[in-house]
Amino acid sequence: MTDTEWQKSSFSGNVENCVEVRKADRLVELRESDEGHLIIRTAPANFAAFLQAAKAGEFDHHA
């Protein structure tokens, strides 16, 4: 991943509205493609922990 190249999930297919991610300096940036001016920035370790938690189902809704 380059410092300026936004990437979207391969699960998005041809859908235009998706979450995009890129590396910027020493941070990871996330944005919603249809709201490109709103960017969330975090440390790579925090982003990795978030991804691991999501994959483990920690954010799944349990009724």
C-alpha positions as CSV (number, residue, x, y, z in Angstrom):
1,M,0.0,0.0,0.0
2,T,1.5,3.4,-1.0
3,D,1.1,6.6,1.0
4,T,-1.5,8.0,-1.3
5,E,-3.4,5.1,-2.8
6,W,-6.8,4.3,-1.3
7,Q,-7.8,0.7,-1.3
8,K,-11.3,-0.8,-0.9
9,S,-12.2,-4.3,0.2
10,S,-12.4,-7.0,-2.4
11,F,-15.8,-7.8,-0.9
12,S,-17.1,-4.4,-2.2
13,G,-17.1,-5.6,-5.8
14,N,-18.4,-2.8,-8.1
15,V,-20.3,-1.1,-5.3
16,E,-19.3,2.6,-5.2
17,N,-20.1,3.2,-1.5
18,C,-17.6,1.4,0.5
19,V,-14.9,1.8,3.2
20,E,-11.5,2.7,1.9
21,V,-8.1,2.5,3.6
22,R,-4.6,3.8,3.0
23,K,-1.3,4.2,4.7
24,A,-0.3,7.8,5.3
25,D,3.0,8.7,7.0
26,R,2.9,6.6,10.1
27,L,-0.8,6.3,10.3
28,V,-3.6,4.3,8.8
29,E,-6.5,6.3,7.3
30,L,-10.1,5.2,6.7
31,R,-12.9,6.9,4.9
32,E,-16.3,6.1,3.4
33,S,-16.0,6.5,-0.4
34,D,-19.1,8.7,-0.7
35,E,-17.9,11.0,2.2
36,G,-14.2,11.2,1.1
37,H,-13.6,14.4,3.1
38,L,-14.2,12.6,6.4
39,I,-11.1,10.7,7.3
40,I,-10.4,8.7,10.5
41,R,-6.7,8.3,11.3
42,T,-5.2,5.8,13.7
43,A,-2.0,4.0,14.5
44,P,-1.3,0.8,12.6
45,A,-1.3,-1.3,15.8
46,N,-4.8,0.0,16.7
47,F,-6.0,-0.7,13.2
48,A,-4.6,-4.3,13.4
49,A,-6.3,-4.8,16.8
50,F,-9.6,-3.6,15.4
51,L,-9.3,-5.9,12.4
52,Q,-8.5,-8.9,14.6
53,A,-11.5,-8.1,16.8
54,A,-13.8,-7.8,13.8
55,K,-12.6,-11.1,12.4
56,A,-13.1,-12.7,15.8
57,G,-16.8,-11.5,15.8
58,E,-16.3,-9.2,18.8
59,F,-18.6,-6.6,17.1
60,D,-21.3,-8.9,16.0
61,H,-24.7,-8.1,17.4
62,H,-26.0,-10.7,19.8
63,A,-29.7,-10.4,20.7
